[in-house]
Amino acid sequence: MQIEINFRVFKKLTALRPDERTTYDDVLCDLLKISREPKGSHASSADGPALVRGGVEFPSGTALRTTYKGRVYNATIIDGKIVVDGIKKPPTSSFSKAASYVTDNNVNGWGFWQCKRPQDGDFKSLRSYRK
């Protein structure tokens, strides 16, 4: 699922995140005074088909992030596709295509993104998952 917001709202939500481990969902739950999904639960964003690339499975709910020109960009794998937050482009199954959404240039997505699958402890280079 993707929710469209304007850039002003995005900036405000980003400013309310105390650190990168705090998700936008966490911020919204706090603002709306609703309980958060327990960490590791299989909420609807974590259900659905995985994205398989380079012999590696990236389940729905996998988080991607990168810093480009001083700005942090986030993306999520949902139903086997990569959705880049704040960029109005269709979901893609290509890490490189998702990277080009951010840069407006051809980019090797395996070197561009960091990744954190639901079972992982922290983000690491997407390239490090390749077999």
WOJOMO-V610888 format. One record per residue. N is the residue number from 1. SS is DSSP state (H for helix, E for strand, - for the rest). PHI is phi in radians with two decimals (none if undefined). Layout:
N|SS|PHI  N|SS|PHI
This chain:
1|-|none  2|-|-2.30  3|-|-2.01  4|-|-1.52  5|-|-2.35  6|-|-1.46  7|H|-1.11  8|H|-1.03  9|H|-1.16  10|H|-1.01  11|H|-1.08  12|H|-1.14  13|H|-1.09  14|H|-1.10  15|H|-1.15  16|-|-1.46  17|-|-1.43  18|-|-1.21  19|-|-2.76  20|-|-1.25  21|-|-1.32  22|-|-1.41  23|-|-1.50  24|H|-1.12  25|H|-1.07  26|H|-1.04  27|H|-1.08  28|H|-1.15  29|H|-1.06  30|H|-1.09  31|H|-1.13  32|H|-1.53  33|-|0.99  34|-|-2.12  35|-|-1.26  36|-|-1.53  37|-|-1.17  38|-|-1.04  39|-|-1.03  40|-|1.46  41|-|-1.31  42|-|-1.75  43|-|-1.21  44|H|-1.00  45|H|-1.20  46|H|-1.65  47|-|-1.57  48|-|1.95  49|-|-1.18  50|-|-1.48  51|E|-1.72  52|E|-1.98  53|E|-2.48  54|-|1.01  55|-|1.32  56|E|-2.09  57|E|-1.67  58|E|-2.01  59|-|-1.15  60|-|-0.96  61|-|1.72  62|-|-1.12  63|E|-1.72  64|E|-2.12  65|E|-2.65  66|E|-2.75  67|E|-2.03  68|E|-2.35  69|-|0.90  70|-|1.40  71|E|-2.04  72|E|-1.51  73|E|-2.02  74|E|-2.09  75|E|-2.53  76|E|-2.40  77|E|-1.55  78|E|-2.30  79|-|0.90  80|-|1.35  81|E|-2.28  82|E|-1.67  83|E|-1.99  84|E|-1.58  85|-|-1.08  86|-|1.33  87|-|-2.13  88|-|-1.49  89|-|-2.32  90|-|-1.18  91|-|-0.97  92|E|-2.35  93|-|-1.76  94|-|-1.93  95|H|-1.10  96|H|-1.19  97|H|-1.10  98|H|-1.08  99|H|-1.15  100|H|-1.18  101|H|-1.07  102|H|-1.38  103|H|-1.65  104|-|1.07  105|-|-2.43  106|-|-1.28  107|-|-2.45  108|-|-1.33  109|H|-1.10  110|H|-1.13  111|H|-1.64  112|H|-1.51  113|-|-1.68  114|E|-1.82  115|E|-2.39  116|E|-2.46  117|-|-1.32  118|-|-0.94  119|-|-1.53  120|-|-1.50  121|-|-1.41  122|-|-2.68  123|-|-1.24  124|E|-2.56  125|E|-0.94  126|H|-1.03  127|H|-1.01  128|H|-1.18  129|H|-1.45  130|-|-1.13  131|-|-1.61
